[in-house]
């Protein structure tokens, strides 16, 4: 069987993968030959999405807040590095939690409409370290959703 990859063929540009795990999220950006890409960026943030999952069957509120902040940052980093393809993979905590699918799907579905939108969520206040309600305004662009949030009064 002939490979669809030609030896030494360069990819169209950097490719990124975001792995949303039970304890961390990670962005890895690869470049180089399609058959043997090499990582040019690799960052992990410990979020603890799955903390308490066995008791509550829900994602951890503080972990969700930390993950959302860093997913937004990972999106910005990917754009700045010229990533041409960005794939997001959710592991056990996201798959198993009763609210896990909504965690990912909600923003994607809203963005597919191609219109700016508002969304409520929870976020850890960096000063008080408490989880507070926020709302964000999001604008879908080509392959990225750009959002900015404010704490609710």
C-alpha positions in Angstrom: 0.0 0.0 0.0 1.4 3.4 -1.0 1.5 6.1 1.7 -0.3 9.3 1.1 2.8 11.0 2.5 5.7 11.7 0.3 9.1 11.3 1.9 10.4 14.6 3.1 7.2 16.5 2.2 6.7 19.5 4.4 3.4 20.2 6.0 1.4 23.3 4.9 2.3 24.9 8.2 2.4 24.2 11.9 -0.2 21.8 13.3 -1.5 22.1 16.9 -3.1 19.6 19.3 -4.9 20.6 22.5 -5.3 17.7 24.9 -8.0 18.3 27.6 -7.2 15.8 30.3 -8.5 14.9 33.7 -5.8 16.8 35.5 -4.2 19.0 32.8 -4.6 20.6 29.4 -1.7 20.7 27.0 -0.9 22.5 23.7 1.7 20.9 21.5 2.5 22.5 18.1 4.3 20.4 15.5 6.2 21.4 12.4 8.4 19.8 9.7 7.9 16.8 7.5 4.5 15.2 7.5 5.9 11.7 8.2 8.1 12.9 11.1 6.9 16.1 12.6 8.8 17.5 15.5 7.3 19.5 18.4 8.2 23.2 18.4 6.0 24.2 21.3 4.8 22.2 24.3 3.0 23.6 27.3 0.9 22.0 30.0 -1.3 23.6 32.6 -2.6 21.7 35.6 -6.3 22.4 35.9 -7.9 19.5 37.8 -11.0 19.2 35.7 -11.6 15.7 37.0 -11.1 16.6 40.7 -14.1 15.2 42.6 -15.6 13.6 39.4 -16.0 10.3 41.2 -18.3 11.9 43.8 -20.2 14.5 41.8 -20.1 13.2 38.2 -19.4 16.8 37.1 -16.3 18.7 36.1 -14.6 20.7 38.9 -15.7 24.4 38.9 -12.3 25.7 39.6 -10.8 23.4 37.0 -13.3 24.5 34.4 -12.4 28.2 35.2 -8.7 27.5 34.8 -9.1 25.4 31.7 -11.3 28.1 30.0 -8.7 30.8 30.7 -5.9 28.7 29.3 -7.8 27.3 26.3 -8.4 30.9 25.2 -4.6 31.6 25.7 -3.7 28.4 23.8 -5.9 29.6 20.9 -4.1 33.0 20.9 -0.7 31.3 21.0 -1.7 29.0 18.1 -2.7 31.9 16.0 0.5 33.8 16.8 2.5 30.7 15.7 0.7 30.4 12.4 -0.9 27.1 13.2 -2.8 25.9 10.1 -4.7 23.0 11.8 -5.7 22.9 15.5 -7.3 19.8 16.9 -8.9 19.5 20.3 -9.0 16.1 22.1 -10.9 15.5 25.3 -9.9 12.6 27.5 -11.7 10.7 30.3 -12.9 13.5 32.5 -14.4 15.4 29.6 -16.0 12.2 28.2 -17.2 10.8 31.5 -18.6 13.9 33.3 -22.3 14.5 32.8 -21.4 18.1 31.8 -18.2 17.3 29.9 -19.7 17.3 26.4 -21.4 20.6 27.0 -18.1 22.0 28.2 -16.7 21.7 24.6 -19.8 21.5 22.4 -21.5 24.6 23.7 -19.0 27.1 22.4 -18.4 25.3 19.2 -22.1 25.2 18.4 -22.6 28.9 19.1 -19.5 29.7 17.0 -20.8 27.7 14.1 -23.6 30.2 13.6 -21.0 32.7 12.6 -22.4 35.5 14.7 -21.0 37.1 17.8 -22.6 35.8 21.0 -22.7 36.2 24.8 -22.2 33.3 27.2 -22.3 32.8 31.0 -19.7 30.7 32.7 -17.7 30.5 36.0 -14.1 31.6 36.4 -11.6 31.7 39.2 -10.9 35.3 40.3 -7.1 35.6 40.3 -7.1 37.8 43.4 -9.6 36.1 45.7 -9.1 32.6 44.3 -12.8 32.0 44.4 -15.0 30.9 41.5 -17.3 33.7 40.4 -19.9 34.0 37.7 -18.8 35.8 34.5 -20.1 36.5 31.1 -18.1 36.6 27.9 -18.6 38.1 24.5 -17.3 35.9 21.7 -16.6 36.6 18.0 -16.1 33.7 15.7 -13.3 34.3 13.2 -12.1 32.0 10.5 -10.9 29.0 12.6 -10.8 30.7 16.0 -13.3 32.0 18.5 -12.1 35.2 20.2 -13.7 35.9 23.6 -13.4 38.5 26.3 -15.1 38.1 29.7 -16.2 40.3 32.6 -17.3 39.4 36.1 -21.0 39.8 36.8 -22.0 42.4 39.3 
